[in-house]
């Protein structure tokens, strides 16, 4: 069953404000079994708004609208909604009384202009707004069959109104929807899709979507079924297949960040870590691993070497830091050291300049190096390099007992 969301406001279309309401409402509708197939953002324009309302009602069983319910001249959601479905505006006495009482509670008299906020299309229902002067509107159309819910653009008021006033009045969806997100590091989008094979094919149930941000690939598993239990079984089956195909690349679920996962592992294993950072990560490892107070206590030492030089990024690039490394093991009793090299810019045969670096994890048992190379923005390069370093530590912690990594018994 299809739903769509319309965000009203010239401040949104010109880019001065970000529409977070539509994102939140999409998640809420999906949890209720609705498939949100369209988002529309429209400026405060009579003709455009009327056309968009009518088209949305023809396409979708549920349409949610946010914004344009204020008292100013450019707040025209009420009048355009009434015009779109050939209804006059009428004044709701209870809504007006609430607005007047709200102003009195603030020691003010209601400006006459705010009276328009008590208006609604004739056949609509007013949705009470306990925390503001902008009531919502609920319309049940029969031709076409569509439920339209209108809420204020203020996020806090919108969320409260949806949860308390609107959610229970939406048509019931016979479909249950479950979304599970797995977070991975180490593969690009194309490589991950290739390994997942048929799991990402269009039209499957569950559907697997792939998105990338800061070198982390998120896999969204969306299952639809007639019962919650069936949804769970479908999701669990695909989840297991993803784990089998991607293995150690999967580091978390939902909104887990790689740094937070590594921080929890450090705290759990009581691993003492030192960080020696060249310009490849430029202090980013330190920032990430000290954001969590539990893991921050396990970061014994941190230094950023802005002037560190290396003639070449061989496996022994860190030899100039040997004395520092030995001191950290012998005097500070660290269990492992994460290092990042200076950044070098290399021009390849294709004429493209690439930033290159190396990250290294040193433990009493040995050394692991990993190259990092990419074109483009230095900040993005550093994010990727820091992620590679933290992932080396994650894998080391995952596959070793505390005694293995620390040399303790």
N, C-alpha and C positions, 0 to 999 in steps of 0.2 A: 504494500500500500504506500502510495507516494505522498510525500510532504515537501513543502518548500518554504523558504524563509526570505523575507524582504526587509532590508534595512533602509530606513528613511533618513535623509539628511545631506544637504550640500556639503557640510563639514566632512562627511565620509567620502563623497565622490571627489572632492578636491584634495584629499589626502592629509588634511590637518588633524583628523582623528582616525583611530583604528577601530574597525568593527569587531569587537570581541563577543558581542551578543550572539551573533549567528553561529559562531563556533560552539558556544555553550549550549545553545538551543538544539543544535544538531546532535550533540551527544545525548541530551535528554530525550529527544524524539527517537533516536536509535534504540535507546534502552527500553522504550515503550513499544518497539516493534515496527516503527515507521522507517521507510527508506527515504532519506532526504536527497532529492535528486537535483536540486537547484538552489543557489543563493543569488539574490539580486540586490544590488545597491543602487538607489535612485536618489537624485537630487530633489530639492523641494520645488517641484514643477507640476502644476495641475494636470496637464495633458499626459505627461509621462506616467504619473502615479495612477491615474484612472485606467490607462491602458494596461499597465502592469498588473493591477489588481484583477482586472477581468481575465487576462490571459492566465494568471496563476490559478484562479478559481476553475477554469476549464481544464487545466492540466492535473491538478492535485486535489486530493481529498482533504488535506489539512494545509492551511497557509498561516504562518505566523509572521506578524509585522511588528517591528520595533521602531520607536522614534516618532517625532512630529506631533506629540500630544500636549505640548506646552501651550502657554497663553499668548505667544507672540504672533505677529502677522505671518511669519514664515512657517508656523506650525499648522500645516494644512492636512494632516492625515485624516482627521474627522470628516471634514467637508468633502475631500476627494473620495473617501470610502463611501459616503452617502451618495455622492453623484455617480459613482461607478455602478451602483446597484439600484439606482433610481428610487432612493428613499429620501425623505426630508430629514433634517436634523431636528431632534426634540430635546428639551431640557429634562434631565433626570433630577428630580427634587432631592432625593437622598444623596446623590453625588454632590449637588450644590451645597447642601447642609454640611456635609463633611468638609468640603473645601473652606467654607466660612468658619467652621469650628477650628480648623487647623490654623487659620490666620489668627483667630482670637487667642488660641493657646500660645501664640508667639507675640501677643500683645499688639497686634496690628489689625486693621480693618482690611477686608478683602478688596483689592482693586477690582473695578468693574470688568476690566479686561479678562480676569481669571474666570469670569462666569462662563466663557466659552468652553472651559474644560469640563463642564458638567453636561455638555451636549453629546448625543450619540445618534446614529441612524435609527429611525423609528422602530424597526423590528429587531434591533440589537439589544444585548444585555450589557449592563455596566459591570465591570470588574473592579471591585473595591481596591483602593491603594491606601494601605494603612500608614504609609510612610512618606507620602508626597501628595501633591495637588493634582496629579494627572491620573484619573481613573483609566482603566483599560476598557476594551470593547470586545464583545463576543458576538459573532454572527453565525447562524446556522442557515446556509442557503440550501434550497431544494432543487433549483434549476440554474446552474449545475449543482450537484450535490457536493457541498464543500463547507467545512468549518473554518472560519477565519477568527484568529485571536490577535488582538492588537494590544501591545504593552508599551510602557514608557521606554525611552532610550537609555535612561540612567541604569547601569547594570545592576546595582543592588536592588532597586525597585522592580526591575524586570524579573530578576530571579525569584524574588519573594512572591510576586504576583503569579508567575508561572507555577511555582510549587504549591501555593495556597489556594489560588483561584481558578487557574486554567487547566492544569494537568488532568484533574478529575472530570472535566467536561469535554475532553477530546474523545472522538470516537474510539472504540476499542479495536485494537489491531489483533487479528487472530495469529499473528506471527510473533514468535520470540526471537530476539536477536542477541547474540553474545559476541563481544569483541575481546580478543586477547592480543596483546602486543609483546613480541619478543625483540630484544635489543641485541645487536651483534656488532662486533668490531673485527676488522681484519680483511673483509671482502668489500669490493666496490659493488655498486648496484648491479652492473652487468654480470659480474662474476657470481654474485649471490643468486641472481635470477637463473643463470645457467645451471647452478648446482641444484636449485629447487625444481627445475624442470617443469613438469606438468602441474605442479602445485600452484603456479601463478597464472595458469590459463584462465582466460575470461569465461564467465558463465559457470564457474565451479561453485559448489557449496560444500565447505566453506570457501570463501574468497580470500586470497592472500595478496595484500597490497604491500608495496615496497617504497619506503621514503628514506632519504639520506639527509643528515645534518651533522656537521663537524666530524666527519669520517665515521659516524655511527649509522648503521643501517637498521631501520626499524621495520619489522615484519608484522603487519596487522592482519590477524585471522578473524574474519567475520563470518559467523555461522547463523543460519536462519532455519527455524524448524517450528513444528506445532507445539512443542513443549520445551521447558527450560532444560529438562534432563536430556532430551535429544540434542539440543544445542550444545550442551556440555560434552556429550559423547563425540559429536562431530568435531568440535574444537580440539578436544584432547587427542583425537586421532591424527589430525594434521600437525598439531604441536609436536607430537612424538616423531613424525616423519621429518619435520624441520630440524629437530635436535639430532636426528641420525645423520642428516645430510650436511649440516653445518658444524656439528660437533662443538669443539671448544670455542668457536667464534661467538656462540651465544653467551652473553654475560649477565643478562637480566631480563626483567619484564616491566610492563607498563611504562612508567616514566623514569626508570632507573638510569642514572648517569654512571658512566664508567668510573669516574673518580670516586663517586659515592660507594660503589660496589667494592672497589679496591680499598677504600678507607675502612669499610666494615670488616673486610678480610684481615687487614693489618691489625685492627683492634682485637679481633677474635683470636688470631694466632700470636698476639703480643710480639709482633715483628718490629725490630728497631731498624729504621731506615735512615740513610743519609742521602742527600741530594747535592750533586755537583753539576751545575747547569751552565753550558755555554749558550751562544746565541741561537742555537737550534730550537731550544725551548724557552730561553730567556726568562726563567723564573716561573713559568706557567705550571710546571710540576709542583713546585712549592705552594703556589696559590691553591691549586686543586686539592692537594693532600692535607692542607691545614685549614680548609673551610669547615671540616667536621671536627668538633672538639675531641671526639674519641680517638680519631686517627692522628690528630695534631700532636698528641702526646707521644706518638710513636715515631715522629719525625725528629730524630736526635740532632741533626745538623743540616743546614742548608746554606749553600753559597752559589752565587751567580758570578761567573767569570766573563764579564763583558769583553775584556781584552785578550781572552785566551786565543792563541793562534795554533794552527795545525797546518803543516805543509801539505799533507794529504790525509784523506780519511781512510787510512788502512785500519785493519783490525786492532792495531796497537796505537791508535791516535791518542789515547789517554795516558801514554807513558809519562808525559810531563807532570801528571798528577799523582805519580806513584807514591811519593812521600805522603801526600795528603791521604791517599787511599789506605796506606799502611797504618797511619796514625788513627784513622777512624775505626779500623778493625781492632787495633791493639789497645788504644786508650779509651775510645768511646764505646767499644764493644758493640758496634752495629752488627746486624745480621746480614744486611745487603746494602749495596750502594747503587743508586740510579744516576747515570751520567748522561749528559748530552754534549755533543761536539760543537765547535764553532760552525757557523753556516758558511758554505762556499757557494758561489754562483758559477755554474758551468754552462758553457754554450755548446750544445750538441751539434752533430753533423747536419741536423735539420735547421740549424740557425736559431733554435729556440733556447732562451736562457732559462735554466732551471736552478732553483734553490735546492741544495743538497746538504745533508747532515747525517749524523749517526747517533743512535741512542744505545746505551750499554747498561747491562745489569751485571754487577760483580758480586759474587758470593764466595765464601771460603772454598766452595767446590769448583768454581770456574767462572768463565765470562761468556756472556751471550751478547752479540752485537746485531743490530738491525739498521739497515740503510733507510733513509727517508728522502724522497726526491719528488718535487712537484713544481709546476709553474704557478705564477700568480702571486696573490697577496701574501706578505710575510706573516701577518697575523694568522691566516688560515694554515699556512705551513707550520707554524709553531703549535697550533692546536692539534694538528695531525701528529706531529712529532711527539708532543707530550702524551697524546693518546697511545701511540705505539709503545712508549716507555712504560706507561702504567699497565698496558696490556701484557707486556713481558712479565711484570711483577705479578699480575693476576694469574697468569698461567703457571708461573713458578709456585705461587702459593697454592693453587688448585691441585697441582700434581705432586706436591711435597708435603710431608708432615712437618710440623714446626722443627723437629729435630733435624730434618734434612736440610732445611734452609739456614738454620742458625748454627748447626754443629753442636747443639746442646743435646743432652739426654734427659 
